[in-house]
Amino acid sequence: MNREIQILAESWPLYLSGFGNTLWLTACTLVLAAIGGAAVAMLMLSRIAPLRYGVVVLVDLLRTVPFLLFAYLVYYGLPVLGLHVDRWSSGLCALAVYHTAYVGEIVRGAWRNLSVEQIEAGRAHGLYGLRLFRRIIAPQLFFGCAPLIGNQTVQIVKDTAFLLIITVPELTFAASSVQSTYFIPFAAFAVAIALYWAVTLAIEAAVRGIESAAEARRAS
Amino acid sequence: MNVAELQSLLHGAAVTVGVSVCAIVLGIPSGLALAIVRWRRVPVLAPLVAAYVSMMRATPSITLALMVFFALPSIGIDMDVTHAAVLTLLLNTAAFNCEIWRAALIDFPREELAACRAYGMTLPLAFRRIVLPQVSVRSLPALVNEMTLLIKSSPAIAVIGIVDLTRAASRIGAETYQPLPPMIAATLLYVAIVLVFVGAQRYFERRLRRGALQP
Protein backbone atom coordinates (compact mmCIF):
# COMPACT_ATOMS: atom_id res chain seq x y z
CA MET A 1 0.00 0.00 0.00
CA ASN A 2 2.76 2.42 0.95
CA ARG A 3 4.67 1.46 -2.14
CA GLU A 4 1.65 2.19 -4.28
CA ILE A 5 1.10 5.61 -2.74
CA GLN A 6 4.75 6.42 -3.28
CA ILE A 7 4.61 5.33 -6.92
CA LEU A 8 1.43 7.32 -7.49
CA ALA A 9 3.02 10.39 -5.92
CA GLU A 10 6.03 10.00 -8.21
CA SER A 11 3.86 9.42 -11.29
CA TRP A 12 1.62 12.37 -10.49
CA PRO A 13 3.12 14.64 -13.20
CA LEU A 14 2.34 11.91 -15.77
CA TYR A 15 -1.28 11.73 -14.62
CA LEU A 16 -1.57 15.49 -14.58
CA SER A 17 -0.33 15.87 -18.15
CA GLY A 18 -2.61 13.01 -19.29
CA PHE A 19 -5.54 14.59 -17.48
CA GLY A 20 -4.69 17.97 -18.98
CA ASN A 21 -4.66 16.42 -22.46
CA THR A 22 -8.02 14.74 -21.83
CA LEU A 23 -9.55 18.06 -20.75
CA TRP A 24 -7.96 19.91 -23.65
CA LEU A 25 -9.22 17.34 -26.19
CA THR A 26 -12.69 17.49 -24.63
CA ALA A 27 -12.80 21.29 -24.71
CA CYS A 28 -11.61 21.51 -28.33
CA THR A 29 -14.08 18.80 -29.37
CA LEU A 30 -16.94 20.53 -27.59
CA VAL A 31 -16.23 23.87 -29.33
CA LEU A 32 -15.75 22.30 -32.77
CA ALA A 33 -18.78 20.03 -32.40
CA ALA A 34 -20.93 22.94 -31.24
CA ILE A 35 -20.04 24.96 -34.34
CA GLY A 36 -20.30 21.92 -36.63
CA GLY A 37 -23.49 20.75 -34.91
CA ALA A 38 -25.19 24.10 -35.44
CA ALA A 39 -24.26 23.99 -39.13
CA VAL A 40 -25.41 20.37 -39.48
CA ALA A 41 -28.70 21.18 -37.73
CA MET A 42 -29.30 24.02 -40.20
CA LEU A 43 -28.67 21.63 -43.09
CA MET A 44 -31.02 19.06 -41.54
CA LEU A 45 -33.73 21.73 -41.36
CA SER A 46 -33.01 23.02 -44.86
CA ARG A 47 -35.85 23.54 -47.33
CA ILE A 48 -33.89 21.78 -50.06
CA ALA A 49 -35.11 18.20 -49.73
CA PRO A 50 -32.13 16.28 -51.27
CA LEU A 51 -29.69 18.22 -49.06
CA ARG A 52 -31.84 17.60 -45.99
CA TYR A 53 -32.18 13.87 -46.62
CA GLY A 54 -28.51 13.50 -47.49
CA VAL A 55 -27.36 15.09 -44.24
CA VAL A 56 -29.93 13.20 -42.14
CA VAL A 57 -28.78 9.86 -43.59
CA LEU A 58 -25.13 10.78 -43.03
CA VAL A 59 -25.77 11.81 -39.40
CA ASP A 60 -27.82 8.68 -38.69
CA LEU A 61 -25.12 6.50 -40.23
CA LEU A 62 -22.37 8.14 -38.19
CA ARG A 63 -24.38 7.62 -35.02
CA THR A 64 -24.43 3.85 -35.58
CA VAL A 65 -20.63 3.58 -35.95
CA PRO A 66 -18.65 2.79 -32.77
CA PHE A 67 -16.27 5.67 -31.99
CA LEU A 68 -13.14 3.49 -31.93
CA LEU A 69 -13.83 2.26 -35.47
CA PHE A 70 -14.39 5.82 -36.66
CA ALA A 71 -11.12 6.89 -35.01
CA TYR A 72 -9.33 4.07 -36.84
CA LEU A 73 -10.93 5.03 -40.16
CA VAL A 74 -9.81 8.64 -39.74
CA TYR A 75 -6.34 7.62 -38.58
CA TYR A 76 -5.76 5.27 -41.53
CA GLY A 77 -7.96 7.12 -43.99
CA LEU A 78 -6.48 10.64 -43.86
CA PRO A 79 -3.06 9.56 -45.21
CA VAL A 80 -4.82 7.72 -48.07
CA LEU A 81 -6.50 11.02 -48.93
CA GLY A 82 -3.06 12.61 -48.99
CA LEU A 83 -3.37 14.34 -45.60
CA HIS A 84 -0.41 13.40 -43.43
CA VAL A 85 -1.29 14.67 -39.98
CA ASP A 86 0.02 13.65 -36.55
CA ARG A 87 -1.95 11.41 -34.20
CA TRP A 88 -3.14 14.42 -32.21
CA SER A 89 -4.82 16.09 -35.16
CA SER A 90 -6.20 12.82 -36.39
CA GLY A 91 -7.63 11.99 -32.94
CA LEU A 92 -9.12 15.43 -32.50
CA CYS A 93 -10.53 15.34 -36.03
CA ALA A 94 -12.23 11.99 -35.31
CA LEU A 95 -13.68 13.28 -32.02
CA ALA A 96 -14.92 16.53 -33.55
CA VAL A 97 -16.56 15.01 -36.62
CA TYR A 98 -18.13 12.13 -34.68
CA HIS A 99 -19.63 14.34 -32.00
CA THR A 100 -20.76 16.92 -34.55
CA ALA A 101 -23.33 14.33 -35.67
CA TYR A 102 -24.68 13.93 -32.12
CA VAL A 103 -24.68 17.67 -31.36
CA GLY A 104 -26.37 18.34 -34.71
CA GLU A 105 -29.18 15.98 -33.72
CA ILE A 106 -29.51 17.69 -30.31
CA VAL A 107 -29.65 21.18 -31.83
CA ARG A 108 -32.21 20.05 -34.39
CA GLY A 109 -34.38 18.64 -31.59
CA ALA A 110 -34.17 21.90 -29.63
CA TRP A 111 -34.96 23.92 -32.76
CA ARG A 112 -38.09 21.87 -33.36
CA ASN A 113 -39.20 22.45 -29.76
CA LEU A 114 -39.09 26.24 -30.19
CA SER A 115 -42.53 27.72 -29.79
CA VAL A 116 -43.84 29.31 -32.98
CA GLU A 117 -46.13 31.59 -30.97
CA GLN A 118 -43.23 33.22 -29.12
CA ILE A 119 -41.39 33.89 -32.36
CA GLU A 120 -44.54 35.38 -33.86
CA ALA A 121 -45.04 37.48 -30.73
CA GLY A 122 -41.44 38.66 -31.11
CA ARG A 123 -42.16 39.62 -34.72
CA ALA A 124 -45.33 41.41 -33.63
CA HIS A 125 -43.20 43.45 -31.23
CA GLY A 126 -41.01 44.50 -34.12
CA LEU A 127 -38.08 42.12 -33.64
CA TYR A 128 -36.56 40.92 -36.89
CA GLY A 129 -33.51 39.10 -38.15
CA LEU A 130 -30.51 39.09 -35.88
CA ARG A 131 -32.29 40.78 -32.98
CA LEU A 132 -35.12 38.25 -33.09
CA PHE A 133 -32.51 35.47 -33.04
CA ARG A 134 -30.46 37.01 -30.26
CA ARG A 135 -33.31 38.01 -27.95
CA ILE A 136 -35.90 35.29 -28.52
CA ILE A 137 -34.50 32.26 -30.32
CA ALA A 138 -30.91 31.88 -29.09
CA PRO A 139 -31.68 31.87 -25.32
CA GLN A 140 -34.38 29.23 -25.73
CA LEU A 141 -32.19 27.17 -28.01
CA PHE A 142 -29.32 27.38 -25.52
CA PHE A 143 -31.37 26.43 -22.47
CA GLY A 144 -33.15 23.71 -24.43
CA CYS A 145 -29.87 22.12 -25.54
CA ALA A 146 -27.86 22.52 -22.35
CA PRO A 147 -28.81 19.30 -20.49
CA LEU A 148 -28.29 17.10 -23.57
CA ILE A 149 -25.05 18.88 -24.48
CA GLY A 150 -23.96 18.16 -20.91
CA ASN A 151 -24.61 14.44 -21.43
CA GLN A 152 -22.79 14.59 -24.74
CA THR A 153 -19.80 16.24 -23.05
CA VAL A 154 -19.60 13.31 -20.62
CA GLN A 155 -19.61 11.06 -23.69
CA ILE A 156 -16.80 13.11 -25.27
CA VAL A 157 -14.69 12.74 -22.11
CA LYS A 158 -15.22 8.98 -22.24
CA ASP A 159 -14.45 8.77 -25.97
CA THR A 160 -11.10 10.55 -25.53
CA ALA A 161 -9.94 7.38 -23.73
CA PHE A 162 -10.24 5.42 -27.00
CA LEU A 163 -7.45 7.59 -28.45
CA LEU A 164 -5.10 5.50 -26.30
CA ILE A 165 -5.22 3.03 -29.19
CA ILE A 166 -3.54 5.51 -31.54
CA THR A 167 -1.16 6.40 -28.67
CA VAL A 168 -2.45 9.88 -27.89
CA PRO A 169 -1.06 10.48 -24.36
CA GLU A 170 -4.37 11.11 -22.55
CA LEU A 171 -5.42 10.04 -19.05
CA THR A 172 -5.98 6.32 -19.67
CA PHE A 173 -2.71 6.19 -21.61
CA ALA A 174 -0.95 7.68 -18.55
CA ALA A 175 -2.62 5.15 -16.21
CA SER A 176 -1.76 2.33 -18.57
CA SER A 177 1.92 3.30 -18.73
CA VAL A 178 2.10 3.63 -14.92
CA GLN A 179 0.59 0.16 -14.58
CA SER A 180 2.95 -1.41 -17.12
CA THR A 181 6.02 0.18 -15.51
CA TYR A 182 5.30 -0.59 -11.84
CA PHE A 183 2.56 -3.23 -12.08
CA ILE A 184 0.09 -1.62 -9.69
CA PRO A 185 -3.02 -2.25 -11.82
CA PHE A 186 -5.72 -1.44 -9.30
CA ALA A 187 -4.27 1.82 -7.97
CA ALA A 188 -3.10 2.98 -11.41
CA PHE A 189 -6.54 2.75 -13.03
CA ALA A 190 -8.47 3.76 -9.88
CA VAL A 191 -6.72 7.14 -10.00
CA ALA A 192 -7.73 7.59 -13.64
CA ILE A 193 -11.34 6.59 -12.93
CA ALA A 194 -11.47 9.00 -9.96
CA LEU A 195 -10.32 11.83 -12.22
CA TYR A 196 -12.89 10.93 -14.93
CA TRP A 197 -15.54 10.83 -12.23
CA ALA A 198 -14.50 14.27 -10.95
CA VAL A 199 -14.82 15.80 -14.44
CA THR A 200 -18.22 14.20 -14.93
CA LEU A 201 -19.49 15.50 -11.58
CA ALA A 202 -18.22 18.98 -12.51
CA ILE A 203 -20.05 18.80 -15.87
CA GLU A 204 -23.24 17.68 -14.13
CA ALA A 205 -22.93 20.54 -11.62
CA ALA A 206 -22.48 23.01 -14.49
CA VAL A 207 -25.60 21.67 -16.23
CA ARG A 208 -27.58 21.99 -12.99
CA GLY A 209 -26.32 25.58 -12.71
CA ILE A 210 -27.52 26.37 -16.24
CA GLU A 211 -30.86 24.71 -15.54
CA SER A 212 -31.46 26.77 -12.42
CA ALA A 213 -30.47 29.90 -14.37
CA ALA A 214 -33.09 28.92 -16.96
CA GLU A 215 -35.61 28.42 -14.17
CA ALA A 216 -34.85 31.86 -12.72
CA ARG A 217 -35.12 33.42 -16.17
CA ARG A 218 -38.54 31.91 -16.74
CA ALA A 219 -39.74 33.08 -13.33
CA SER A 220 -38.63 36.70 -13.81
CA MET B 1 -9.88 -8.84 -49.00
CA ASN B 2 -9.97 -12.57 -49.60
CA VAL B 3 -12.29 -15.26 -48.28
CA ALA B 4 -10.10 -16.22 -45.32
CA GLU B 5 -9.96 -12.60 -44.17
CA LEU B 6 -13.68 -12.24 -44.49
CA GLN B 7 -14.11 -15.41 -42.47
CA SER B 8 -11.94 -14.11 -39.65
CA LEU B 9 -13.90 -10.84 -39.66
CA LEU B 10 -17.16 -12.77 -39.40
CA HIS B 11 -15.68 -14.83 -36.59
CA GLY B 12 -14.75 -11.59 -34.84
CA ALA B 13 -18.29 -10.33 -35.35
CA ALA B 14 -19.62 -13.52 -33.75
CA VAL B 15 -17.34 -12.94 -30.74
CA THR B 16 -18.54 -9.33 -30.44
CA VAL B 17 -22.18 -10.42 -30.61
CA GLY B 18 -21.60 -13.35 -28.21
CA VAL B 19 -19.86 -11.28 -25.55
CA SER B 20 -22.40 -8.46 -25.92
CA VAL B 21 -25.37 -10.82 -25.65
CA CYS B 22 -23.88 -12.38 -22.48
CA ALA B 23 -23.46 -8.92 -20.97
CA ILE B 24 -27.01 -7.95 -22.01
CA VAL B 25 -28.59 -11.15 -20.62
CA LEU B 26 -26.77 -10.75 -17.29
CA GLY B 27 -27.03 -6.96 -17.25
CA ILE B 28 -30.81 -6.61 -17.40
CA PRO B 29 -31.58 -8.54 -14.17
CA SER B 30 -28.50 -7.02 -12.46
CA GLY B 31 -29.78 -3.56 -13.33
CA LEU B 32 -33.19 -4.50 -11.97
CA ALA B 33 -31.66 -5.73 -8.70
CA LEU B 34 -29.69 -2.49 -8.31
CA ALA B 35 -32.79 -0.45 -9.12
CA ILE B 36 -34.85 -2.28 -6.50
CA VAL B 37 -32.17 -1.54 -3.89
CA ARG B 38 -32.51 2.16 -4.65
CA TRP B 39 -36.29 2.07 -5.05
CA ARG B 40 -36.84 0.40 -1.65
CA ARG B 41 -34.18 2.71 -0.15
CA VAL B 42 -32.28 -0.19 1.42
CA PRO B 43 -30.07 1.35 4.12
CA VAL B 44 -26.32 1.49 3.41
CA LEU B 45 -26.72 -0.30 0.05
CA ALA B 46 -28.86 2.35 -1.68
CA PRO B 47 -26.27 5.17 -1.44
CA LEU B 48 -23.56 2.70 -2.48
CA VAL B 49 -25.54 1.79 -5.59
CA ALA B 50 -26.07 5.49 -6.33
CA ALA B 51 -22.32 6.09 -6.09
CA TYR B 52 -21.61 3.04 -8.26
CA VAL B 53 -23.99 4.22 -10.97
CA SER B 54 -22.55 7.73 -10.91
CA MET B 55 -19.01 6.37 -11.18
CA MET B 56 -19.83 3.95 -14.02
CA ARG B 57 -21.51 6.76 -15.95
CA ALA B 58 -18.16 8.59 -15.82
CA THR B 59 -15.82 5.66 -16.54
CA PRO B 60 -14.71 4.98 -20.14
CA SER B 61 -15.21 1.31 -21.07
CA ILE B 62 -11.61 1.04 -22.19
CA THR B 63 -10.28 2.17 -18.79
CA LEU B 64 -12.64 -0.25 -17.08
CA ALA B 65 -11.55 -3.10 -19.37
CA LEU B 66 -7.88 -2.50 -18.55
CA MET B 67 -8.63 -2.31 -14.84
CA VAL B 68 -10.71 -5.51 -14.81
CA PHE B 69 -8.16 -7.39 -16.89
CA PHE B 70 -5.05 -6.35 -14.92
CA ALA B 71 -6.37 -5.76 -11.40
CA LEU B 72 -8.50 -8.86 -10.78
CA PRO B 73 -5.64 -11.39 -11.24
CA SER B 74 -3.50 -9.27 -8.88
CA ILE B 75 -6.04 -9.83 -6.08
CA GLY B 76 -6.16 -13.54 -6.83
CA ILE B 77 -9.15 -13.77 -9.18
CA ASP B 78 -7.96 -15.46 -12.34
CA MET B 79 -10.09 -15.09 -15.41
CA ASP B 80 -9.55 -15.45 -19.12
CA VAL B 81 -10.04 -12.58 -21.55
CA THR B 82 -13.55 -13.62 -22.52
CA HIS B 83 -14.77 -13.52 -18.93
CA ALA B 84 -12.97 -10.23 -18.34
CA ALA B 85 -14.62 -8.81 -21.47
CA VAL B 86 -18.11 -9.91 -20.40
CA LEU B 87 -17.52 -8.60 -16.88
CA THR B 88 -16.38 -5.19 -18.21
CA LEU B 89 -19.45 -4.72 -20.38
CA LEU B 90 -21.68 -6.10 -17.61
CA LEU B 91 -20.35 -3.69 -14.94
CA ASN B 92 -21.02 -0.84 -17.34
CA THR B 93 -24.44 -1.82 -18.68
CA ALA B 94 -25.82 -2.86 -15.26
CA ALA B 95 -25.37 0.74 -14.06
CA PHE B 96 -27.22 2.20 -17.05
CA ASN B 97 -29.96 -0.44 -16.84
CA CYS B 98 -30.36 0.41 -13.15
CA GLU B 99 -31.29 3.98 -14.08
CA ILE B 100 -33.78 2.78 -16.71
CA TRP B 101 -35.53 0.37 -14.33
CA ARG B 102 -35.48 2.95 -11.54
CA ALA B 103 -37.18 5.58 -13.69
CA ALA B 104 -39.99 3.09 -14.46
CA LEU B 105 -40.27 2.03 -10.81
CA ILE B 106 -40.49 5.64 -9.59
CA ASP B 107 -43.29 6.29 -12.09
CA PHE B 108 -45.23 3.25 -10.93
CA PRO B 109 -48.51 4.41 -9.31
CA ARG B 110 -48.50 4.04 -5.51
CA GLU B 111 -52.26 3.41 -5.51
CA GLU B 112 -51.77 0.13 -7.34
CA LEU B 113 -49.29 -1.06 -4.77
CA ALA B 114 -51.69 -0.02 -2.00
CA ALA B 115 -54.45 -1.98 -3.76
CA CYS B 116 -52.21 -5.07 -3.84
CA ARG B 117 -51.62 -4.77 -0.13
CA ALA B 118 -55.37 -4.36 0.43
CA TYR B 119 -55.90 -7.66 -1.39
CA GLY B 120 -53.45 -9.25 1.01
CA MET B 121 -50.58 -9.71 -1.42
CA THR B 122 -47.15 -9.80 0.10
CA LEU B 123 -44.69 -7.34 -1.39
CA PRO B 124 -42.69 -9.97 -3.35
CA LEU B 125 -45.91 -11.40 -4.80
CA ALA B 126 -47.21 -7.94 -5.72
CA PHE B 127 -43.87 -7.15 -7.29
CA ARG B 128 -43.88 -10.31 -9.39
CA ARG B 129 -47.49 -10.23 -10.51
CA ILE B 130 -48.33 -6.52 -10.70
CA VAL B 131 -45.26 -4.28 -10.74
CA LEU B 132 -42.73 -6.23 -12.83
CA PRO B 133 -44.95 -6.94 -15.88
CA GLN B 134 -45.92 -3.28 -16.24
CA VAL B 135 -42.49 -1.89 -15.47
CA SER B 136 -40.84 -4.28 -17.96
CA VAL B 137 -43.04 -3.14 -20.81
CA ARG B 138 -42.36 0.52 -19.99
CA SER B 139 -38.59 -0.03 -19.81
CA LEU B 140 -38.27 -2.13 -22.94
CA PRO B 141 -37.47 0.57 -25.54
CA ALA B 142 -34.90 2.23 -23.26
CA LEU B 143 -33.32 -1.15 -22.47
CA VAL B 144 -32.98 -1.94 -26.17
CA ASN B 145 -31.47 1.51 -26.71
CA GLU B 146 -28.92 0.73 -24.00
CA MET B 147 -28.08 -2.49 -25.89
CA THR B 148 -27.08 -0.46 -28.96
CA LEU B 149 -24.90 1.74 -26.75
CA LEU B 150 -23.29 -1.42 -25.35
CA ILE B 151 -22.48 -2.72 -28.85
CA LYS B 152 -21.02 0.67 -29.74
CA SER B 153 -18.75 0.65 -26.68
CA SER B 154 -17.82 -3.03 -27.09
CA PRO B 155 -14.68 -2.36 -29.24
CA ALA B 156 -13.11 -1.31 -25.91
CA ILE B 157 -12.64 -5.00 -25.05
CA ALA B 158 -10.27 -5.42 -28.01
CA VAL B 159 -7.62 -3.64 -25.92
CA ILE B 160 -7.31 -6.58 -23.52
CA GLY B 161 -6.61 -9.00 -26.37
CA ILE B 162 -9.92 -10.68 -27.10
CA VAL B 163 -10.27 -11.19 -30.86
CA ASP B 164 -13.56 -9.39 -31.37
CA LEU B 165 -14.56 -7.69 -34.60
CA THR B 166 -12.28 -4.69 -33.97
CA ARG B 167 -9.20 -6.75 -33.18
CA ALA B 168 -9.86 -9.14 -36.08
CA ALA B 169 -9.88 -6.13 -38.40
CA SER B 170 -6.71 -4.58 -37.00
CA ARG B 171 -4.97 -7.98 -37.19
CA ILE B 172 -5.78 -8.30 -40.88
CA GLY B 173 -4.57 -4.74 -41.37
CA ALA B 174 -1.28 -5.54 -39.63
CA GLU B 175 -0.75 -8.65 -41.76
CA THR B 176 -1.55 -7.12 -45.14
CA TYR B 177 -0.16 -3.62 -44.43
CA GLN B 178 -3.47 -2.29 -45.70
CA PRO B 179 -5.42 -1.36 -42.61
CA LEU B 180 -8.18 0.59 -44.31
CA PRO B 181 -10.19 -2.12 -46.18
CA PRO B 182 -10.68 -4.47 -43.18
CA MET B 183 -11.57 -1.47 -40.96
CA ILE B 184 -14.21 -0.33 -43.45
CA ALA B 185 -15.60 -3.87 -43.62
CA ALA B 186 -15.64 -4.11 -39.80
CA THR B 187 -17.38 -0.74 -39.54
CA LEU B 188 -20.09 -1.90 -41.94
CA LEU B 189 -20.58 -5.06 -39.87
CA TYR B 190 -20.95 -2.96 -36.70
CA VAL B 191 -23.45 -0.72 -38.47
CA ALA B 192 -25.43 -3.80 -39.51
CA ILE B 193 -25.44 -5.19 -35.94
CA VAL B 194 -26.44 -1.82 -34.45
CA LEU B 195 -29.20 -1.35 -37.04
CA VAL B 196 -30.80 -4.66 -35.97
CA PHE B 197 -31.10 -3.28 -32.43
CA VAL B 198 -32.29 0.13 -33.61
CA GLY B 199 -34.96 -1.63 -35.67
CA ALA B 200 -36.04 -3.65 -32.61
CA GLN B 201 -36.25 -0.48 -30.55
CA ARG B 202 -38.43 1.31 -33.14
CA TYR B 203 -40.68 -1.77 -33.36
CA PHE B 204 -41.22 -1.92 -29.59
CA GLU B 205 -41.78 1.84 -29.37
CA ARG B 206 -44.40 1.68 -32.11
CA ARG B 207 -46.23 -1.21 -30.49
CA LEU B 208 -46.05 0.51 -27.11
CA ARG B 209 -47.56 3.71 -28.53
CA ARG B 210 -50.37 1.80 -30.17
CA GLY B 211 -51.04 0.07 -26.86
CA ALA B 212 -50.50 -3.29 -28.55
CA LEU B 213 -47.84 -4.30 -26.05
CA GLN B 214 -49.82 -5.24 -22.99
CA PRO B 215 -48.21 -6.64 -19.87
Boltz contact constraints between the chains, C-beta under 6 A:
constraints:
  - contact:
      token1: [A, 64]
      token2: [B, 191]
      max_distance: 6.0
  - contact:
      token1: [A, 64]
      token2: [B, 194]
      max_distance: 6.0
  - contact:
      token1: [A, 65]
      token2: [B, 187]
      max_distance: 6.0
  - contact:
      token1: [A, 66]
      token2: [B, 152]
      max_distance: 6.0
  - contact:
      token1: [A, 66]
      token2: [B, 155]
      max_distance: 6.0
  - contact:
      token1: [A, 66]
      token2: [B, 190]
      max_distance: 6.0
  - contact:
      token1: [A, 68]
      token2: [B, 155]
      max_distance: 6.0
  - contact:
      token1: [A, 69]
      token2: [B, 187]
      max_distance: 6.0
  - contact:
      token1: [A, 69]
      token2: [B, 190]
      max_distance: 6.0
  - contact:
      token1: [A, 72]
      token2: [B, 183]
      max_distance: 6.0
  - contact:
      token1: [A, 73]
      token2: [B, 183]
      max_distance: 6.0
  - contact:
      token1: [A, 76]
      token2: [B, 179]
      max_distance: 6.0
  - contact:
      token1: [A, 76]
      token2: [B, 180]
      max_distance: 6.0
  - contact:
      token1: [A, 80]
      token2: [B, 180]
      max_distance: 6.0
  - contact:
      token1: [A, 158]
      token2: [B, 60]
      max_distance: 6.0
  - contact:
      token1: [A, 161]
      token2: [B, 60]
      max_distance: 6.0
  - contact:
      token1: [A, 161]
      token2: [B, 62]
      max_distance: 6.0
  - contact:
      token1: [A, 161]
      token2: [B, 63]
      max_distance: 6.0
  - contact:
      token1: [A, 162]
      token2: [B, 62]
      max_distance: 6.0
  - contact:
      token1: [A, 172]
      token2: [B, 63]
      max_distance: 6.0
  - contact:
      token1: [A, 179]
      token2: [B, 70]
      max_distance: 6.0
  - contact:
      token1: [A, 185]
      token2: [B, 70]
      max_distance: 6.0
  - contact:
      token1: [A, 185]
      token2: [B, 71]
      max_distance: 6.0
  - contact:
      token1: [A, 185]
      token2: [B, 74]
      max_distance: 6.0
  - contact:
      token1: [A, 186]
      token2: [B, 71]
      max_distance: 6.0
  - contact:
      token1: [A, 189]
      token2: [B, 63]
      max_distance: 6.0
  - contact:
      token1: [A, 189]
      token2: [B, 66]
      max_distance: 6.0
  - contact:
      token1: [A, 189]
      token2: [B, 67]
      max_distance: 6.0
  - contact:
      token1: [A, 192]
      token2: [B, 63]
      max_distance: 6.0
  - contact:
      token1: [A, 193]
      token2: [B, 59]
      max_distance: 6.0
  - contact:
      token1: [A, 196]
      token2: [B, 58]
      max_distance: 6.0
  - contact:
      token1: [A, 196]
      token2: [B, 59]
      max_distance: 6.0
  - contact:
      token1: [A, 197]
      token2: [B, 55]
      max_distance: 6.0
  - contact:
      token1: [A, 197]
      token2: [B, 58]
      max_distance: 6.0
  - contact:
      token1: [A, 200]
      token2: [B, 58]
      max_distance: 6.0
